[in-house]
């Protein structure tokens, strides 16, 4: 996969969903999202950008949406049942899932691969006590299906999914009245702006510096899911920055590589 360079910002960023700060205008945007399985261009224009500063990682989305709709209103409800945008952050033996719909409802889950969750190990701490947290076993999106029942399709198998874990300091906002131009064509839809503070990413750093050092690389899944109705039948399609090759996007080694640069944005 091509490596994306995330440049540093030295200007204040207000999390209001509008993406109107100069840093967002000068940050390189992703290519048009593609189908996460077949690599064909997304039906609706979809782009993202990544920037950072000493306090946080920021992801912005430009989402074309002819008819904006969302039903999930409760925090950590199943936002993926709506049209949404998603960010996954790979932490090696862990990863983090974030979802956001067009009315600003947030869904978060923190995953620890079961093969590293051992008695006396680094994850054997009160924060991840499976006897006291709201936690499930999870084998990926194919979990509980056919030959993949229980273990899913990933070679590492089961992971613990902490449903009640929240990233400290997380901020997110959307603008449902967004009008933007991509490749010279005016678009209508919504934009999203998310702030992931470095101070809350201890369990995702995996030995890396926080904030990152110049040249450090992380892997992120950045995409959107859309309910599409054709011939009276509704199906969910996934569009992402890069292809996953499956409708199971819980595959960290297939996430987009993001290289951090200390070069300041104009």
Residue pairs with C-beta under 8 A, 6 or more apart in sequence:
1 242
1 256
1 257
3 217
3 257
3 258
3 259
4 28
4 30
4 50
4 241
4 256
4 257
4 258
4 259
5 28
5 259
5 260
5 261
6 27
6 50
6 51
6 52
6 57
6 258
6 259
6 260
6 261
7 27
7 28
7 51
7 52
7 261
7 263
7 264
7 265
8 51
8 52
8 53
8 260
8 261
8 262
8 263
8 264
8 265
9 21
9 23
9 51
9 52
9 53
9 58
9 264
9 265
10 53
10 264
10 265
11 21
11 22
11 23
12 21
13 21
13 23
13 51
13 53
13 58
13 193
13 195
14 21
15 171
15 172
15 173
15 193
15 194
15 195
16 173
16 175
16 193
17 104
17 173
17 174
17 175
17 178
17 190
17 191
17 192
17 193
18 175
18 178
18 191
18 193
19 60
19 62
19 175
19 178
19 191
19 193
22 265
22 266
23 51
23 265
24 49
24 51
24 60
26 265
26 266
27 49
27 50
27 51
27 60
27 265
28 49
29 47
29 48
29 49
29 62
29 182
30 47
30 48
30 49
30 222
30 241
31 47
31 241
32 41
32 42
32 45
32 46
32 47
32 182
33 41
33 42
33 46
33 47
33 48
33 223
33 224
33 239
33 240
33 241
34 40
34 41
34 42
34 239
34 240
34 242
34 243
35 41
35 42
35 237
35 238
35 239
35 243
36 223
36 238
36 239
36 240
36 243
36 244
36 245
36 246
36 247
36 249
37 238
37 243
37 244
37 245
37 246
37 247
38 243
39 243
42 224
42 239
43 226
43 228
43 237
43 239
44 63
44 64
44 65
44 66
44 189
44 226
45 62
45 64
45 182
45 185
45 187
45 189
46 61
46 62
46 63
46 64
46 223
46 224
46 239
47 61
47 62
47 182
48 59
48 60
48 61
48 62
48 85
48 222
48 241
49 59
49 60
50 57
50 58
50 59
50 60
50 220
50 222
50 258
51 58
51 60
51 265
52 58
52 211
52 212
52 260
53 211
54 198
54 211
55 197
55 198
55 199
55 211
56 169
56 195
56 196
56 197
56 198
57 89
57 195
57 196
57 197
57 198
57 201
58 193
58 194
58 195
58 196
59 87
59 193
59 194
59 196
59 220
59 222
60 191
60 192
60 193
60 194
61 85
61 191
61 192
61 193
61 222
61 224
62 178
62 180
62 182
62 187
62 189
62 191
63 85
63 102
63 178
63 189
63 190
63 191
63 192
63 224
64 187
64 188
64 189
65 83
65 102
65 188
65 189
65 190
66 188
66 189
68 102
68 176
68 189
68 190
69 82
69 83
69 102
70 82
70 83
70 101
70 102
70 103
70 105
71 81
71 82
72 78
72 79
72 81
72 82
72 101
72 105
72 107
73 103
73 105
74 105
75 105
75 106
75 107
76 106
76 107
76 108
76 163
76 164
77 105
77 107
78 107
79 99
79 100
79 101
79 105
79 106
79 107
80 86
80 99
80 107
80 225
80 236
82 101
82 102
82 105
82 227
83 101
83 102
83 224
83 225
83 226
83 227
84 99
84 100
84 101
84 102
84 107
84 224
84 225
85 99
85 100
85 192
85 223
85 224
86 97
86 98
86 99
86 100
86 221
86 222
86 223
86 224
86 225
86 249
87 97
87 98
87 194
87 196
87 220
87 221
87 222
88 95
88 96
88 97
88 98
88 220
88 221
88 249
88 250
88 252
88 255
89 95
89 96
89 98
89 196
89 201
89 204
89 218
89 219
89 220
90 204
90 218
90 219
90 220
90 252
90 253
90 255
91 201
91 203
91 204
91 205
91 206
92 206
93 112
93 113
93 116
93 123
93 206
94 110
94 111
94 112
94 113
94 123
94 203
94 204
94 206
95 111
95 204
95 250
95 252
96 108
96 109
96 110
96 111
96 167
96 204
97 107
97 108
97 109
97 110
97 111
97 250
98 106
98 107
98 108
98 167
98 170
98 172
98 194
98 196
99 106
99 107
99 108
100 106
100 107
100 172
100 174
100 192
100 194
102 174
102 176
102 190
103 174
103 176
104 172
104 173
104 174
106 170
106 172
108 165
108 166
108 167
108 170
109 161
109 162
109 163
109 165
110 161
110 162
110 165
110 203
111 138
111 159
111 160
111 161
111 162
111 250
112 123
112 128
112 159
112 160
112 162
113 156
113 157
113 158
113 159
114 137
114 157
114 158
114 159
114 160
115 156
115 157
116 122
116 123
117 123
117 124
117 128
117 130
117 160
118 124
123 203
126 132
127 165
128 160
128 162
130 160
133 162
133 164
133 165
134 162
134 163
134 164
135 160
135 161
135 162
135 163
135 164
136 160
136 161
136 163
137 158
137 159
137 160
137 161
138 152
138 158
138 159
138 160
138 161
138 250
139 148
139 150
139 151
139 152
139 153
139 154
139 157
139 158
139 159
140 148
140 152
140 153
140 154
140 248
140 250
140 251
141 152
141 246
141 247
141 248
141 249
141 250
142 148
142 152
142 153
142 248
143 149
143 150
143 151
143 152
144 150
150 158
151 157
151 158
152 158
152 248
152 250
153 246
153 248
154 248
154 250
154 251
167 196
167 197
167 200
167 201
168 197
168 199
168 200
169 195
169 197
169 199
169 200
170 194
170 195
170 196
170 197
170 200
171 194
171 195
172 192
172 193
172 194
172 195
173 192
173 193
174 190
174 191
174 192
174 193
175 190
175 191
175 192
176 190
177 190
178 188
178 189
178 190
178 191
179 186
179 187
179 188
180 186
180 187
180 189
180 191
181 187
198 210
198 211
199 210
201 210
202 210
208 216
208 218
209 216
211 260
212 218
212 260
213 260
214 260
214 261
214 262
215 259
215 260
215 261
216 259
216 260
217 257
217 258
217 259
217 260
218 257
218 258
218 260
219 252
219 253
219 255
219 256
219 257
219 258
220 255
220 256
220 258
221 240
221 241
221 244
221 249
221 252
221 254
221 255
221 256
222 240
222 241
222 256
223 238
223 239
223 240
223 241
223 249
224 238
224 239
224 240
225 236
225 237
225 238
225 239
226 236
226 237
226 238
226 239
227 234
227 235
227 236
228 234
228 235
228 236
228 237
229 235
238 244
238 247
238 249
240 249
240 256
241 256
242 254
242 255
242 256
243 254
244 251
244 254
245 251
245 254
